Amino acid sequence: MKQNTKDWIQHISAMLLIASAVAMAFVSFALTLDIGAGPLTYIGEALSAALGLFGISVYVVNRVGQMRNEIHAVMDQIRRERRGHDTTGSTEE
């Protein structure tokens, strides 16, 4: 599965959880003019899960990007060192 597909699944799941929490709040309030403990528990759990999905996604994307930048920096440093050795090695011969 491609990373783009995984990201879409995470975002759609999180948005559906948020939408269901908002819908539950409106329906509960419209029917009883109060939001009881059961619906309130579901709303809290759904919003927590959605925020967790968004947070995990952002964290992973940032860490992978940071690791990629560090790898590129190390590779550039290795290339520069090799070029330095190649130029000094060829003039000594």
Helices and strands as residue ranges (DSSP letters): H 3-32, H 37-92
